Amino acid sequence: MLLDLFYCGTLICGGWKPYLTFDFVLTTHQFNPTPFFREYQDRKIVRDKVWELHNKGWGYTKIHRYLLENNFEVGKHRTCVHTMI
């Protein structure tokens, strides 16, 4: 009988909880500067052109070569286009 009284007020019976609980959402990208959540309006022309060519079926190497030949401001390595895609 003593054990029944002891367990009746705990979590097993749905009564009180022997500790405090907190629900919170931590958004870690707010504390770490990252380029993924920024809007670069000056690069919109380049990004739109990359998506246009990518949707035509071009690969990132061919897109990078096209951007360099047409004087777009893009990195010197072709993988920068792959990152945009």
Buried (B, 14 or more C-beta within 10 A) or exposed (E): EEEEEEEEEEEEEEEEEEEEEEEEEEEEEEEEEEEEEEEEEEBEEBEEBBEEBBEEEBBBEBBBBBBBEEEBEBEEEBEBBBEBE
